[in-house]
Amino acid sequence: MPHTNNFHQKDGGDKEDKYAGRLSKRLCYILRYGAIKEGLTVHKEGFVDVNEVLEMNMMRHHTLEEVLQEVDTSLSHRHTKRFESKTFNGKTLIRALFCRNFEPSPYHEGTSVKTFQQICIDYILDNLDDYDLEDFPDEHIISTMISQLKRKKKLNVKVLRQLLVPVLEHLDLDSVYLTQTILKTMWTNCPNLRVLSLKDCGYIVTDSVVETILRKLTKLEALNLAACKHLTDKSVKAMCQFGKNLQQLNLSWIKTISNGAILDLVVNLENLRHLDIYDMQLTGEIRELVIEGARQREIKIVLKGLQESDPDVTIENPSMMLPNFGKTW
């Protein structure tokens, strides 16, 4: 009997954990980019009325108390708060603390009728082969197309050939299946890129690819290579040699870059202002040299444990460095 009771207790705990996990994911979706799409009103600085959130169909199994508790207690993998709340004009407003990326609503306010712009975007995306967008002047619309296709998991080689155009200055290819053809199209057709995210793009992002990107895209200011696990110190050497305009770098979740290479970045990358190496194991003298170098050059570093020991060389909320390129940066 005791064994049976323990089994049921564990099972119940697992269910509660899964339930809490679903709530956190739903709030992340709503408060980071889904609120406008779902017809909610987004107030100044990304706040949303909690009562509007609770009226959504996906939230029908959650209570006000559960949502507010999740807002107060939910932590990212970096142990920083995901959400915050405030009271304004008698309303309780909540928001995500990082990675907010609200696109304009595809619908007219208070209706399910698509806007004229969205109808045009849908038509163009459905007939992309009929359009030459090379000289199209509006980066925002091209970026909206890429973002919508990415969210629908329809961002492939064929459409990227059409949408990688010179007007682009910000490009987010996080977790997209890349090929050599896409990469070559990117650095050939998008010479004005200033912000580029290749987070978690797999084996295709190698040292030689990073060097070519830095040689070709000379205007790059922010580069996210998080979880590109095939990179080594050769990529860091290329950054120091060819990335003179780089101000923001994300190299988290990479275990194949040495402590010495990180020190080289802090010392030699002259315009560096933010460096995300959250999970890197900097040890001993190198750690102290990196911290001191960052302090002297006023570089902000995201590194596990650094906020407690040296708060003057890290940002208040390390999760703000999680890439949402072109929006939060």
N, C-alpha and C positions, 0 to 999 in steps of 0.2 A: 504493500500500500504506500509506504513512504516514497518508493521509487516512482510510482504512478503520479503522486501529487507533484513531485519535483518536475516530472516531464510536462505536466500541464502548466505549471507555473512558467517554465522556460518558453513553452510554446506561446503563452499569452504575452510574455515579454517581447518575443520576436515579432508578434503581430503588432504590438504597440510601436516598436522601432520602425517597422515597415510603414505603418500609418503616419508616423511623424515624418518619415522620409518623403512620403508622397506629398504631405502638406508643404514641406520645405521646397520641393521641386516646383509645386504649383505656384507658390509665392514668388520663387525666382523667375518663372516664366512671366507671370503677370507684371511684376514690379521692375523687371529689367527691360522687357521689350513688348510684352503682349497686351498691355493695358489699352492702348489706343486701338489696336486691332480688334480687341474684344468690346469696344464701345465705351470704355470707362473714361472719365475725365481726369487728365493728368494736370495737376496744379504745378505751380512754380517749384523748381528744383526737384521735380520727379515724384512729388507726393501724390498719393491716391487715397480717396475716402475709403476707410475700411468697410463701411456699410455697402458701398458699391461693389467691393471685392466679394463680400459675402453673398451678394445677389447673383453672382455668376453660377451657372449650372455646375461647373467643375468643383465648386466650393460648397455644394449643397449638404455634404456630410460633415462639415466643419462648423464649429461654433465660434462666436466672437471671442470667448475666453481662450480657446485653443489657438486662434490666429494671433492674438496679442501675446500669448505666451511664447509662441514660435518666433514672433518678431523680437521679443526681448532676449531670447536665449539661443537662437540659432547661430552657429559659428561656422565659418568656412574651414577648409582644410588647413588654412594658415592660422587658425584660432583667432580670427577677428570676426566681429559682428557682421552678419549679412544684411540686417535690416535695422531700421529705426522708426520710431513713431513720435508724433507731436500732436498737440491739441490746438486747433485754430478755429475761431468763430463757432465754438461748440461742437466741432467735428473732430474725430480722431483720424488723423492722416498717417499713412505708412509709406515707406519707400525702401528700395534697395540702396545699399551704401556704395555699391560699385557695379561696373558693367551695365549701366543703364544705356539703352540703345533704342530709343523710341522712334519708330518710323512714323511718318504722317499716316493718319487713318485712311484706309482704302475706301471708306464709306462716308457719305454725308452724315453729319452729326445727328444722332438719334434715329438713324434709319439703317436699313440693310442695302441701300442703293449705292452702288459704286460711284466714286467721283469720276469726272471726265478724264483726269490724269491717269487714274488706275485702269480705266477701260482702255486707254491708249497704250499703256505699258503692257497690259495683258495681250492686246492684239499684236504688238510688236514682238513680244516673246513667243507668241504662237506662230509667228511668221518671220522669224529672225533671218532666215536665208534671203529674204527679199530686201533687206536693209543693209546699207553701208554706213556704219556709225563712226568711221575713222575720224571724221572732222566734226563730230557732234560736240557742241561746246559746253554741255551741262553735266558736270561730274556727278552732281547729286542724283540725277535721274539714272545715270549708268550704274552708280553704286547701289541705288535702290533695286535695279534689275538684278544685279549680282547677288545682293542680300536675299531677295525673294526666291531666286532660283536655288541658292544654297540652302535656305530653310526648307524648301520642298525636295531637297536632295536631287536636283536636276542640273546641278552645275557640273558639266562635263567638258571634255576637250572641244567638242564642236561649238558649244555656245561661248566658251571662253575665247575661242579664236575671233568671235564677233565682238565680244564685249571688252577685251583688253585693248584699250584705245589711248591715244596720247593725253587726253584730258584728265585721266585718272592720276590723282596724287595720293590717294589712300586705297589700299587693297588688303582685304581680309580673306585669306585662303585657309584659315584654320581647319585642319582635319579634312581638307579636300584631297581627293585622290589625284595627285599630280603626275605628269609625264614630262619627259625631256622637251616634248613639243610645246607644252604649256609654258614651261619655264623660259624657253627660248623666245616664245611669243611675248611673254611678259617683259623681259629685259630689252627686247627689240622695239615693241610697240608702246611701251609705257615709260619713256625716258624721264618723265616728270614726277615719278613716284617719290614721295617723301616719307610715307608710313607704310610698312609692309609687315604682315603677319603670316608666318609659315608654321605656326604652332602645330605640332603633332602631325606633320606631313610625311612621316615615315622615312624609309630608306633612301628616297629620291634626293633628300637634302643632305648632300655630302660636303666635305671641305672644298672640293673644286667648284661645286655649285655656289657655295657662299662667296668664294673669291670672285667668281664671274659676276654674281649679283652686285657685289661692291664695286667692281671695275666698271660695269655697265650703268648702274643706277647711282650716279655720282651725287644726286640730291638727297639721298636717303638720310633721314633724321632719326627715325625710330624703326627698329628691327626686332621682331619677336621670333625667336628660334626655340622656344620652350619645347621640350620633349623630342627634339630632333637628335636622337640618341647616337647617331653615327658621326657626330662632329668631334673634332679633336683640337689640340692646340694650334693646328694649322689654320683653322678658321679664325682664331683669335689673332694670329699673326697677320692674316689678311685684313681683319678689322683695323688693326693698328696702322697698316700700310695704306689701305685704300678707303677706309671709312672715316675720313677726316670730318665729315659733317654729322656723324652719329652722335645723338644726344641721349637716346634711350635704348637700352638693350635688355632683352629678357633671355636668359640662358638657364632658367630653372629646369629641373628634371633631366639634366644631362650629367652623366657620371664620368664622361671620358675627357673632360677638360681639367687640366691640372691646376693646383693652387697657384703655381708660379705664373701661369697664363692669365689668371684673374688679376694678379698683381700688375702684370704688364698692361692690362686694360686700364686699370685705375691710374697708372703712372703715365701712360703714353697716349691714350685716346683723348686728345686735347679738348674736345667739345662735350665729352660725356657728362651727363647730369643725373641720370637715373640708371641703376644697374640692378636687375632682379636676378639673384642667384639663391633664391630662398632655401633650397634643400641641399646646397653644396656644403661639403664638410671641410670648411677652412680650419686649419689646425695651427697651433703654436705661434711661432714668430710671423708666419705669413699672414695669419688672421690679424695680428696686431698691425702689421705694415699696411694691409689693405684698409683697415679702419682709419689709421692715421693719414694715409694718402687721401682717402675720401674726405676726411675732416679738413685737410689743408686745401683741397680743390673744390670743396662744397658740393661733393657728389653724394646723392642719396642712394643708399644701398638697402635692398630688401634681402635679409638673411635671417634664418631662424635663430631666435634668441637675441638678436642684435637690438631690438626695440627696448628690451629691459636693461641691457648692459650699456648701450651707447645710443640713447634716443636722439642725440643731436645729429647722427649720421644716417638716420632712417626716417621714412615718412610715418605719420601718425597711424595710418591704416595700411599695412602692407598689401592688403587685397586690392587696393586701388591700382596697383601695378599689374593686376591681372589684365591681359590685353583686351581692350575693346577699341582697337586702333581707329583714330580719326574722330572718335566720339568723346571718350573720357580723357584722351591724351591731347 
